[in-house]
Amino acid sequence: MINNITAAKGFNAVGSKSRLVVLTELVKVGSKGLTIGEIQKLVKIPLSTLAHHLDHLKKANLINQEQKGRSILNFAEFKHIQQLANYLLKECCVNEKKIK
């Protein structure tokens, strides 16, 4: 389970529309991953801006990157994304009876 600080870092990283779109595209392709150029074609963000967004997602452990020849492949970190979802849902409805 992740702590509050790690969760806040992850949610902050996807708090940007552009970063959320990038992460969503990486989730869609699964374990195949995408090169930076492929992501850029899909999301139509300038490469310099995209590099910044990818760095932000990587620092929040939402993606990882692997050098493959001259390209860098980007992959969604599904385990960490699932942990963020679980962080929110672990408290789901615990106060429901108290509110009635």
N, C-alpha and C positions, 0 to 999 in steps of 0.2 A: 504494500500500500504506500502511496506517496503522501508526503506531508504538505502542509499549507503553503509553504514557500515554493516547493516544486510545482504544485498545482497552479499557484498564481503566476509563476514564470511561464508555464505552458499555455494558460488561458490568455496571458498578455501577448504571447507570440501570435496567437490566432485572432487577436483583437483587431487586427488590420484586415480590411476586405481583401487586399492583394495577397497577403500571406495566407488567408483562409482559402482563397481560390487556388493558389499554388499547392497547398497541402491537399486540397480536395482532388486535384488532378493526379497527384502522386498516389493517393488512396485508390483512385479509380483504376490505375494500371497495376496495382498489386506488386508482386515480387519482381516484375519486369523492370521497374524503375524507368526514369527518364533522364536524358542528358539535359544540360542547361539550355542548349539550343532548342530541344524539343519542347521544354516547358515554355520557353519564350514564344515559340510559335503558337502554342495553345492559349496562353494568357495575354499575349501582346503587351508585355511590360518591357521597357528598355533594359538591355542586358545589365547595365550598371546598377539599376534599381533592383532588378531581379536578384543579382548577386547579394545585395544588402538583405533582401527578404529571405533568401536561402540561408544566409549566415544567422539571421535571427531565429529561424526555425531550427537550425542545427544546434545553436546554443541552448535552446529549450528542449533538446532531445526529441523533437518531433520528426526529424528526418536524419538520415545518415547519408554520407557520400562516399563513393568508392571510385578510385582512379581506374579507368579501363582504357589502356592505351593512351591516346591523347585526349580522351573525353572523361568527364566526371559524371558518373551516374548518381542520381538522387533517388532515395527510397523513403517511403513513409515508415516511421517506427510504430508499427501497429500495436506492439505491447504497451508502449508509453501512451499512445492515444487511447487505448482501452482503459488504462489506469486513470486517465483524466476523466473519462466518462464514468467510471466506477466511483471516483472521488465525489462527483456530484450525486450520483444515484444511491450511494450508501446510506444517506439520510432521508431517502425518499419516503415521504408520508409519515415520518415518525411522530409528528405533532398533529396529525390529522384529527385524532380523537379529542385532543386538548382544545382545539379551536371550536368544535361544535357546541 
